[in-house]
Amino acid sequence: MPDLFAPLPLAHGRPLPNRLALAPLTNRQSHADGTLSEAERTWLLRRARGGFGLTMTCASHVQPNGQGFGGQLAIHSDVFLDGLTSLATDLRETGTRSAVQLHHAGARADRAEVADPVSASELDGARALTTEEVQQLGADFVAAAVRAERAGFDGVEVHGAHGYVLTQFLSAETNRRTDAYGGSPENRARLLLEVLAGIRAACGPDLQLGLRLSVERFGLRTLEVRELVEELYRRAELDYLDLSLWDVTKHSVDEDAQRLPLLELFAELPRGDVRLGVAGKVRTPADAAAVLERGADLAFVGRAAILNAEFADLARDPAWEPEAGPVDAGYLAAQDVSPPFVDYLRSNFRGVVTP
């Protein structure tokens, strides 16, 4: 499968060594105060040494009130720079390219950690951000990207998926604002576009900028997201778009967007120098190769990377069959998956950990 292991040039910075990326995975392994733990460092370094061309952290919150889960890595203050810098240095030595995923949970904030959750509009007990607070949120995404660059990461990925705060702005169901950040699709996308433009302006020419998007569910309409993606491609600020599809073979749930599978619906758009990555049940080397054949440039691997730390290197052998699970905690420990991560997997994902 030679295409999987061809370098992937990006518009900024160094090329990715191959087309396999470690997906940004919630793992609950950081310290309670958001600082990097040795367990999280070990988890990421093992996958980087295992051959992934791009190694990305879990979602890292850019404001204290954006924390989405306990044990979440944080990047909202220079307090976190020491741990982030040491992680970036270690990752660089493996030959991988590194990225921090920038995140704010919005109304999905963990109520055990966040006393004043916020969102685009009142939602599930969260209050609506003021216009000034929206602008500050955008500035804090940019500040977090600058912080990641200072730490030595190759890039950042903005988390605009899975119903978190940027999705809450994009969705007409959850965004009922009447200011410049609500109403039309253009206004609902304003915060996201300001974040991306702000990062590109504030950071150096080698910083690689990605964006994770959902393209359905969470109050999103697929064809509206497709129009947003067309605008993102025209702006050419991104190095790559990371579409979280849940299943790379599926069609949209929207009846007006079912003429092609989701991957092809977005892959057919002219994208210039912006690369297209996809995630969703990429569990074997053949799955990864298939998404490239269907028009993607980059395959994001999640569950299979948890179960197979050396997935990328082992995928060079066409006869290799990845572990698919379920597995016991001892097996996962041997893959450098720590007990908090095991507990999270057992509680949230069927078929990964044995009871």
ZALO-140114 format. One line per field, with one value per residue (C-alpha): residue in three letters; x, y, z. Coordinates in nm, 2 decimals, padded with zeros to 4 digits, always signed. Layout:
N
resn: ALA, ...;
px: X, ...;
py: Y, ...;
pz: Z, ...;
This chain:
355
resn: MET, PRO, ASP, LEU, PHE, ALA, PRO, LEU, PRO, LEU, ALA, HIS, GLY, ARG, PRO, LEU, PRO, ASN, ARG, LEU, ALA, LEU, ALA, PRO, LEU, THR, ASN, ARG, GLN, SER, HIS, ALA, ASP, GLY, THR, LEU, SER, GLU, ALA, GLU, ARG, THR, TRP, LEU, LEU, ARG, ARG, ALA, ARG, GLY, GLY, PHE, GLY, LEU, THR, MET, THR, CYS, ALA, SER, HIS, VAL, GLN, PRO, ASN, GLY, GLN, GLY, PHE, GLY, GLY, GLN, LEU, ALA, ILE, HIS, SER, ASP, VAL, PHE, LEU, ASP, GLY, LEU, THR, SER, LEU, ALA, THR, ASP, LEU, ARG, GLU, THR, GLY, THR, ARG, SER, ALA, VAL, GLN, LEU, HIS, HIS, ALA, GLY, ALA, ARG, ALA, ASP, ARG, ALA, GLU, VAL, ALA, ASP, PRO, VAL, SER, ALA, SER, GLU, LEU, ASP, GLY, ALA, ARG, ALA, LEU, THR, THR, GLU, GLU, VAL, GLN, GLN, LEU, GLY, ALA, ASP, PHE, VAL, ALA, ALA, ALA, VAL, ARG, ALA, GLU, ARG, ALA, GLY, PHE, ASP, GLY, VAL, GLU, VAL, HIS, GLY, ALA, HIS, GLY, TYR, VAL, LEU, THR, GLN, PHE, LEU, SER, ALA, GLU, THR, ASN, ARG, ARG, THR, ASP, ALA, TYR, GLY, GLY, SER, PRO, GLU, ASN, ARG, ALA, ARG, LEU, LEU, LEU, GLU, VAL, LEU, ALA, GLY, ILE, ARG, ALA, ALA, CYS, GLY, PRO, ASP, LEU, GLN, LEU, GLY, LEU, ARG, LEU, SER, VAL, GLU, ARG, PHE, GLY, LEU, ARG, THR, LEU, GLU, VAL, ARG, GLU, LEU, VAL, GLU, GLU, LEU, TYR, ARG, ARG, ALA, GLU, LEU, ASP, TYR, LEU, ASP, LEU, SER, LEU, TRP, ASP, VAL, THR, LYS, HIS, SER, VAL, ASP, GLU, ASP, ALA, GLN, ARG, LEU, PRO, LEU, LEU, GLU, LEU, PHE, ALA, GLU, LEU, PRO, ARG, GLY, ASP, VAL, ARG, LEU, GLY, VAL, ALA, GLY, LYS, VAL, ARG, THR, PRO, ALA, ASP, ALA, ALA, ALA, VAL, LEU, GLU, ARG, GLY, ALA, ASP, LEU, ALA, PHE, VAL, GLY, ARG, ALA, ALA, ILE, LEU, ASN, ALA, GLU, PHE, ALA, ASP, LEU, ALA, ARG, ASP, PRO, ALA, TRP, GLU, PRO, GLU, ALA, GLY, PRO, VAL, ASP, ALA, GLY, TYR, LEU, ALA, ALA, GLN, ASP, VAL, SER, PRO, PRO, PHE, VAL, ASP, TYR, LEU, ARG, SER, ASN, PHE, ARG, GLY, VAL, VAL, THR, PRO;
px: +00.00, +00.26, +00.03, -00.01, +00.36, +00.42, +00.52, +00.24, +00.35, +00.15, +00.11, +00.31, +00.59, +00.75, +00.57, +00.40, +00.62, +00.31, -00.07, -00.15, -00.25, -00.33, -00.68, -00.72, -00.86, -01.02, -00.82, -00.86, -00.49, -00.37, -00.35, -00.65, -00.51, -00.46, -00.09, +00.07, +00.11, +00.37, +00.09, -00.03, +00.33, +00.40, +00.07, +00.15, +00.52, +00.44, +00.22, +00.47, +00.75, +00.50, +00.52, +00.23, +00.30, +00.09, +00.05, -00.21, -00.30, -00.64, -00.87, -00.70, -00.92, -00.84, -01.04, -01.09, -01.47, -01.42, -01.31, -01.51, -01.39, -01.18, -00.82, -00.82, -00.50, -00.51, -00.35, -00.52, -00.22, +00.16, +00.15, +00.11, +00.41, +00.67, +00.48, +00.38, +00.73, +00.88, +00.62, +00.68, +01.05, +01.00, +00.76, +01.00, +01.27, +01.06, +01.03, +00.65, +00.48, +00.30, -00.02, -00.23, -00.61, -00.76, -01.10, -01.38, -01.67, -01.92, -02.25, -02.10, -01.86, -01.81, -02.03, -01.81, -01.53, -01.70, -01.94, -02.03, -02.08, -02.13, -02.26, -02.37, -02.72, -02.88, -02.85, -02.88, -02.81, -02.53, -02.57, -02.53, -02.19, -02.20, -02.06, -01.75, -01.71, -01.74, -01.46, -01.25, -01.32, -01.18, -00.88, -00.81, -00.82, -00.56, -00.35, -00.36, -00.22, +00.06, +00.13, +00.15, +00.39, +00.60, +00.61, +00.75, +00.46, +00.44, +00.08, -00.26, -00.60, -00.91, -01.19, -01.51, -01.69, -01.89, -02.13, -01.87, -01.87, -01.78, -02.04, -02.29, -02.22, -02.25, -02.58, -02.90, -03.06, -02.83, -02.73, -03.03, -02.82, -02.92, -02.58, -02.31, -02.25, -02.60, -02.87, -02.74, -02.49, -02.22, -02.28, -02.29, -01.96, -01.80, -01.64, -01.48, -01.35, -01.21, -01.03, -00.87, -00.77, -00.64, -00.42, -00.28, -00.20, -00.06, +00.16, +00.47, +00.47, +00.56, +00.28, +00.04, -00.33, -00.60, -00.97, -01.19, -01.55, -01.86, -02.07, -02.41, -02.59, -02.54, -02.79, -02.57, -02.70, -02.46, -02.51, -02.46, -02.14, -02.04, -02.08, -01.87, -01.60, -01.60, -01.54, -01.26, -01.09, -01.12, -00.96, -00.66, -00.57, -00.59, -00.33, -00.58, -00.94, -01.02, -01.38, -01.51, -01.76, -01.81, -01.80, -01.60, -01.84, -02.17, -02.41, -02.55, -02.85, -02.99, -03.22, -03.11, -02.74, -02.75, -02.64, -02.29, -02.13, -02.01, -01.64, -01.70, -01.94, -01.66, -01.37, -01.52, -01.48, -01.17, -00.94, -00.63, -00.34, -00.57, -00.54, -00.85, -00.84, -01.12, -01.19, -01.45, -01.39, -01.05, -00.95, -00.72, -00.45, -00.69, -00.95, -00.68, -00.58, -00.94, -01.01, -00.71, -00.84, -01.17, -01.02, -00.88, -00.52, -00.49, -00.65, -00.71, -00.69, -00.86, -00.97, -00.72, -00.44, -00.55, -00.54, -00.23, +00.03, +00.26, -00.03, +00.15, +00.47, +00.29, +00.06, +00.36, +00.31, +00.00, -00.04, -00.07, -00.41, -00.47, -00.61, -00.98, -01.08, -01.23, -00.92, -00.85, -00.69, -00.36, -00.34, -00.41, -00.15, +00.11, +00.00, +00.07, -00.30, -00.32, -00.59, -00.79, -00.80, -00.91, -01.19, -01.30, -01.30, -01.49, -01.76, -01.80, -01.71, -01.85, -01.63, -01.30, -01.24, -01.37, -01.61;
py: +00.00, +00.26, +00.56, +00.53, +00.58, +00.86, +01.19, +01.45, +01.80, +02.07, +02.44, +02.53, +02.36, +02.02, +01.75, +01.47, +01.15, +00.95, +00.95, +00.80, +01.03, +00.96, +01.09, +01.33, +01.10, +01.18, +00.98, +01.14, +01.08, +01.43, +01.57, +01.72, +02.07, +02.02, +01.97, +01.69, +01.36, +01.09, +00.86, +01.09, +01.16, +00.78, +00.72, +00.97, +00.89, +00.52, +00.60, +00.85, +00.60, +00.35, +00.54, +00.78, +01.07, +01.31, +01.27, +01.48, +01.54, +01.50, +01.81, +02.08, +02.35, +02.71, +02.86, +02.72, +02.72, +02.51, +02.19, +01.90, +01.61, +01.53, +01.47, +01.69, +01.85, +02.23, +02.51, +02.82, +02.96, +02.98, +02.76, +02.46, +02.55, +02.34, +02.02, +02.11, +02.21, +01.88, +01.68, +01.87, +01.81, +01.44, +01.41, +01.59, +01.34, +01.05, +01.20, +01.25, +01.58, +01.70, +01.90, +02.02, +02.01, +02.33, +02.29, +02.45, +02.24, +02.52, +02.38, +02.03, +02.14, +01.90, +02.04, +01.88, +02.10, +02.41, +02.63, +02.88, +02.69, +02.91, +02.86, +03.05, +03.08, +02.95, +02.57, +02.28, +02.51, +02.71, +03.08, +03.27, +03.45, +03.82, +03.97, +04.07, +03.73, +03.57, +03.79, +03.70, +03.33, +03.38, +03.56, +03.28, +03.02, +03.23, +03.27, +02.90, +02.84, +03.09, +02.90, +02.57, +02.72, +02.86, +02.51, +02.37, +02.19, +02.16, +02.27, +02.30, +02.16, +02.37, +02.15, +02.25, +01.92, +01.69, +01.96, +02.16, +02.54, +02.61, +02.36, +02.53, +02.85, +02.69, +02.52, +02.71, +02.49, +02.59, +02.94, +03.18, +03.50, +03.83, +03.99, +03.95, +03.59, +03.46, +03.43, +03.37, +03.08, +03.35, +03.50, +03.16, +03.08, +03.41, +03.30, +03.00, +03.20, +03.47, +03.20, +03.05, +03.39, +03.50, +03.20, +03.23, +03.60, +03.56, +03.25, +03.20, +03.08, +02.72, +02.65, +02.39, +02.47, +02.20, +02.20, +01.92, +01.94, +01.74, +01.74, +01.62, +01.57, +01.82, +02.05, +02.07, +02.04, +01.86, +02.09, +02.40, +02.26, +02.18, +02.54, +02.64, +02.39, +02.55, +02.89, +02.74, +02.61, +02.95, +03.12, +02.87, +02.93, +02.57, +02.30, +02.02, +01.96, +01.67, +01.55, +01.34, +01.11, +00.83, +00.59, +00.68, +00.47, +00.63, +00.87, +01.18, +01.14, +01.44, +01.34, +01.63, +01.52, +01.16, +01.15, +01.04, +00.90, +01.18, +01.12, +01.16, +01.45, +01.66, +01.50, +01.62, +01.99, +02.17, +02.22, +02.38, +02.31, +02.22, +01.85, +01.64, +01.40, +01.17, +00.97, +00.71, +00.33, +00.33, +00.01, -00.17, -00.07, -00.16, +00.09, +00.36, +00.29, +00.29, +00.64, +00.76, +00.58, +00.76, +01.10, +01.18, +01.27, +01.16, +00.88, +00.95, +00.64, +00.62, +00.29, +00.08, +00.31, +00.24, -00.13, -00.13, +00.12, +00.04, +00.05, +00.27, +00.07, -00.26, -00.15, -00.17, -00.55, -00.63, -00.96, -00.79, -00.81, -00.55, -00.65, -00.55, -00.62, -00.66, -00.70, -00.70, -00.43, -00.61, -00.61, -00.23, -00.17, -00.33, -00.08, +00.21, +00.28, +00.38, +00.28, +00.61, +00.57, +00.20, +00.31, +00.57, +00.32, +00.06, +00.31, +00.48, +00.23, -00.11, -00.38, -00.24, -00.36, -00.69, -00.65;
pz: +00.00, -00.10, -00.09, +00.28, +00.33, +00.07, +00.24, +00.25, +00.18, +00.35, +00.27, +00.59, +00.77, +00.72, +00.52, +00.71, +00.68, +00.58, +00.55, +00.89, +01.17, +01.54, +01.60, +01.89, +02.15, +02.49, +02.74, +03.09, +03.16, +03.25, +03.60, +03.76, +03.71, +03.34, +03.34, +03.14, +03.31, +03.24, +03.14, +02.87, +02.75, +02.74, +02.55, +02.28, +02.24, +02.20, +01.90, +01.76, +01.78, +01.62, +01.30, +01.28, +01.05, +01.26, +01.64, +01.80, +02.16, +02.31, +02.31, +02.52, +02.65, +02.58, +02.87, +03.22, +03.17, +02.85, +03.02, +02.89, +03.11, +03.41, +03.35, +03.04, +02.91, +02.93, +02.73, +02.86, +03.05, +03.03, +03.35, +03.11, +02.89, +03.07, +03.01, +02.66, +02.57, +02.69, +02.51, +02.18, +02.22, +02.28, +01.99, +01.75, +01.83, +01.70, +01.35, +01.37, +01.32, +01.63, +01.69, +01.99, +01.94, +02.07, +02.23, +02.43, +02.54, +02.57, +02.70, +02.71, +02.98, +03.27, +03.54, +03.81, +03.68, +03.55, +03.76, +03.48, +03.15, +02.84, +02.49, +02.18, +02.33, +02.65, +02.62, +02.87, +03.17, +03.00, +02.96, +02.64, +02.59, +02.56, +02.23, +02.42, +02.56, +02.22, +02.10, +02.40, +02.33, +01.98, +02.11, +02.36, +02.08, +01.91, +02.22, +02.28, +01.92, +01.99, +02.31, +02.12, +01.87, +02.15, +02.30, +01.98, +01.83, +01.45, +01.45, +01.60, +01.52, +01.61, +01.74, +01.55, +01.58, +01.81, +01.95, +02.14, +02.15, +01.78, +01.67, +01.90, +01.71, +01.37, +01.43, +01.38, +01.64, +01.92, +01.80, +01.84, +01.87, +01.72, +01.71, +01.44, +01.56, +01.50, +01.23, +00.88, +00.81, +00.75, +01.09, +01.27, +01.11, +01.20, +01.52, +01.36, +01.07, +01.30, +01.50, +01.19, +01.05, +01.38, +01.43, +01.08, +01.14, +01.49, +01.42, +01.21, +00.85, +00.95, +01.19, +01.05, +01.10, +01.10, +01.17, +01.28, +01.17, +01.20, +00.89, +01.03, +01.36, +01.65, +01.48, +01.16, +00.81, +00.57, +00.27, +00.48, +00.62, +00.26, +00.17, +00.47, +00.36, +00.01, +00.18, +00.39, +00.08, -00.09, +00.21, +00.20, +00.57, +00.66, +00.60, +00.65, +00.72, +00.95, +00.89, +01.18, +01.00, +01.26, +00.97, +00.65, +00.44, +00.55, +00.38, +00.55, +00.76, +00.57, +00.29, +00.07, +00.10, +00.01, -00.36, -00.25, +00.07, +00.29, +00.21, -00.16, -00.11, +00.04, -00.15, -00.48, -00.39, -00.53, -00.24, -00.37, -00.13, +00.17, +00.25, +00.34, +00.63, +00.75, +01.06, +01.14, +01.17, +01.00, +01.17, +00.93, +00.68, +00.40, +00.55, +00.55, +00.19, +00.08, +00.21, +00.01, -00.30, -00.25, -00.25, +00.10, +00.17, +00.53, +00.74, +01.11, +01.32, +01.66, +01.82, +01.62, +01.75, +02.10, +02.05, +01.83, +01.94, +01.64, +01.39, +01.14, +01.13, +01.13, +00.84, +00.61, +00.61, +00.39, +00.58, +00.93, +01.10, +01.37, +01.71, +01.70, +02.06, +02.30, +02.51, +02.88, +03.09, +03.09, +02.71, +02.71, +02.98, +02.75, +02.49, +02.73, +02.80, +03.16, +03.41, +03.38, +03.00, +03.04, +03.28, +03.02, +02.74, +02.95, +03.03, +02.69, +02.42, +02.38, +02.24, +02.33, +02.69, +02.83, +03.13;
